Each structure stands twice: as structure tokens, then as C-alpha cells.
């Protein structure tokens, strides 16, 4: 699969900065790129890239490069699907912006230098977006943005809120882990029921809902139940707490009901962190929304 992807990139001959931005993830509060994606961009095999790095390992301290843990890799698989992250024999290495900059010298090729310029621009673009919109983070109970980005995770933010429940906020492109933790935290708060209204549901949503407490009823309303989802649901319900899925086609937006609280979610749960999205706790009775089902 990796070689086929490399061939496509070579054939096209053009590397889109927007595509590079989609390869930048947030792990351990740092924006990083994976060795396999970098190898694809440099048009070399991953094992060659790793070999060159190991030969110059003194140039790559931990804040330049680190290896993902199994837990971190599982989170990425959950967010992006098994088709993209399946089949990994080894845990990949993650390179920060400094680590990527060091790679051009290690690989020592004109191609590497050209690609690095595009990658650096992609990192800069994402950093600029976060900087421009940093004031929005202050709306989350006046907790400063830099606290969320450095020494806080979303579940720590919730603990600092007087009501211990989030009101509103925004996540930026690449905040995959933070948005994942945000949803899991909400799910774990449920004591009676969880109702999800989302037109685009796949098996990753089932995995998320499995984080709910015992005896919490989970129901999902979506626009279409594919054969793949139907099969996944049957296998899931035979082993774990059952989840009910029904078809409803009159909704456009996504809503998540946790007991009596109604949240408006700007992105489908399976796509959290892939692009900018906002969430807000709505001051309405859940019966109003349920009456429209």
C-alpha cells in the first residue's frame, strides 16, 4: 500500500500544502508527522528514512523525534479507520517541526529540501490558525489557551469548570486526540442514557460509545445504515452492551444528548479533529429535540 501511494505521488509530481496539513497530527501536545507520511512525501521507503535517522540519531533528541505508544496508535486508528492505519508491524516514529527540519540535512537530496519547504509552510499555516483564533479558547470558563495546549487536556479543563460540564468551545484542525478525549469525557458522564443524532456513523462511533458506564442506554439515529455498519453492529451487540441504531433523515446537524443535557456538535463523531469544529451546550429541553425524531 505504501509503495502504491508513493507511485501516485511521483506520477502527479505535485505536493499540495493542504494535503500536508492533513498529515499533521497532535500527539503529546505537539504537532507531529509520522515517518510513513514523510517517506511518502520524500519519495523514499520508510525503512530507508528510518535507517538514515538511526545513523544520525544524535541529531534527533526526544523533542525532535519519538516513537508512538500502542495507546497513541490505537487512538489514531480509531479516528482515521482501520483501512488507513491497519497492517502496521512496528510502532511509527513521530517527528516534530524541528525533527522534520533536521530530516532535509540527513536525507541530503534536492527533493528533500524542496519537500521540507512545503512542510514548513504547512506547519506555519496551522500555527497561524491556532494563533489567530486563540481568543476563542478564553471562552471556555476563562481558562487560557496556552494552558489547554501545554499542560492541560480537555478532561482537566472540565474539572476546573464550576459546574463540571463544558458550555462551548472550538477545536482546530489536527486536535484529534483532544477532541477524542472531549467526547469520551462526555460519554463517561452519562448516568442513564446517551442519544446521538449523526448522519454519518461508522464502527468507530461504536467504539466511542463503549466507554459509557454500565447500564447506560445508548441510541443512535443516522441517515443511513450501511451493510458494513449493520454487520459491525451485530458483532458488537453480541459481545458488548447493546447499542440501538435507527434511521432518521430529517436532521442536518449533529446532536449528542447526555442524560438531560443537549450538545450541538459541529462535526460527525467519526471525523472529530480532521477539521475545525465547534460545540455548545444548548439550553433546551431534550424532549423538544426528541419529539422531532
GILINUR-V332573 format. One record per residue. RES is the residue in one small letter. SS is DSSP state (helix for helix, strand for strand, loop for the rest). BURIAL is I if it has 16 or more other C-alpha atoms within 10 Angstrom, else O. D_CENTER is the distance of its C-alpha to the mean C-alpha in whole Angstrom. Layout:
res ss burial d_center
RES SS BURIAL D_CENTER
RES SS BURIAL D_CENTER
//
This chain:
res ss burial d_center
x loop O 22
x helix O 21
x helix O 25
x helix O 25
x helix O 22
x helix I 24
x helix O 27
x helix O 25
x helix I 24
x helix O 28
x helix O 29
x helix O 27
x loop O 28
x loop O 26
x loop O 23
x loop O 21
x helix I 19
x helix O 17
x helix O 16
x helix I 15
x helix I 13
x loop O 11
x loop I 11
x loop I 10
x strand I 8
x strand I 8
x strand I 10
x loop O 13
x loop I 13
x strand I 13
x strand I 12
x strand I 13
x strand I 13
x strand I 14
x helix I 18
x helix I 18
x helix I 16
x helix I 19
x helix I 21
x helix I 21
x helix I 21
x helix I 24
x loop I 26
x loop I 26
x loop I 26
x helix I 23
x helix O 26
x helix O 28
x helix I 25
x helix I 25
x helix O 29
x helix O 29
x helix I 27
x helix O 29
x helix O 32
x loop O 31
x helix O 29
x helix O 31
x helix O 29
x loop I 26
x loop O 26
x loop O 23
x loop O 21
x loop I 21
x strand I 20
x strand I 19
x strand I 18
x loop I 15
x loop O 16
x helix O 16
x helix O 14
x helix O 11
x helix I 11
x helix O 11
x helix O 8
x helix I 7
x helix I 9
x helix I 8
x helix I 5
x helix I 7
x loop I 11
x helix O 14
x helix O 15
x helix O 13
x helix O 13
x loop O 16
x loop O 19
x loop O 18
x loop O 22
x loop O 21
x loop O 18
x loop I 17
x strand I 18
x strand I 15
x strand I 17
x strand I 17
x helix I 19
x helix O 22
x helix I 22
x helix I 21
x helix I 24
x helix I 26
x helix I 25
x helix I 27
x helix O 30
x helix I 30
x helix I 30
x loop O 32
x loop O 32
x helix O 33
x helix O 30
x helix I 27
x helix I 29
x helix O 28
x helix I 24
x helix I 24
x helix O 25
x helix I 23
x helix I 20
x helix I 21
x helix O 21
x helix I 18
x helix I 17
x helix O 20
x helix O 18
x helix I 15
x helix O 17
x helix O 19
x helix O 17
x helix I 16
x helix O 20
x helix O 21
x loop O 19
x helix O 19
x helix O 22
x helix I 20
x helix I 18
x loop O 22
x loop O 22
x loop I 20
x loop I 23
x loop O 24
x loop O 22
x loop O 22
x helix I 19
x helix O 20
x helix O 20
x helix I 16
x helix I 15
x loop O 17
x loop O 19
x loop O 17
x loop I 14
x helix I 13
x helix I 16
x helix O 18
x helix I 18
x helix I 19
x helix O 22
x helix O 23
x loop O 24
x loop O 27
x loop O 26
x loop O 23
x loop I 22
x loop I 19
x loop I 21
x strand I 19
x strand I 16
x strand I 14
x strand I 10
x loop I 10
x loop I 8
x loop I 6
x loop I 6
x helix I 2
x helix I 5
x helix I 7
x helix I 7
x helix I 6
x helix I 10
x helix I 11
x helix I 11
x helix I 12
x helix I 15
x helix I 16
x helix I 17
x helix I 19
x helix I 21
x loop I 22
x loop O 26
x loop O 27
x strand I 25
x strand I 21
x strand I 22
x strand I 19
x strand I 20
x loop I 17
x loop I 19
x loop I 16
x loop I 15
x loop I 15
x helix I 15
x helix I 12
x helix I 13
x helix I 16
x helix O 14
x helix I 13
x helix I 16
x loop I 18
x loop O 17
x loop I 20
x loop I 23
x loop O 26
x loop O 28
x loop I 25
x strand I 25
x strand I 22
x strand I 23
x strand I 21
x strand I 22
x strand I 21
x loop I 23
x loop I 23
x loop I 23
x loop O 23
x helix O 25
x helix O 22
x helix I 21
x helix O 24
x helix O 25
x helix O 21
x helix I 22
x helix O 26
x helix O 25
x helix I 23
x helix O 25
x loop O 28
x loop O 26
x loop O 24
x loop I 25
x loop I 25
x strand I 23
x strand O 25
x strand I 24
x strand O 26
x strand O 26
x loop I 26
x loop O 26
x loop O 27
x loop O 24
x loop O 22
x loop O 19
x strand I 17
x strand I 19
x strand I 18
x strand I 21
x strand I 21
x loop I 25
x loop O 27
x strand I 24
x strand I 22
x strand I 19
x strand I 18
x strand I 15
x loop I 14
x loop I 11
x loop I 12
x helix I 10
x helix I 9
x helix I 7
x loop I 5
x loop I 4
x loop I 6
x loop O 9
x loop O 11
x strand I 12
x strand O 14
x strand I 15
x strand I 19
x strand I 21
x strand O 24
x loop O 28
x loop O 29
x loop O 30
x helix I 28
x helix O 31
x helix O 31
x helix O 28
x helix O 29
x loop O 32
x loop O 30
x loop O 29
//
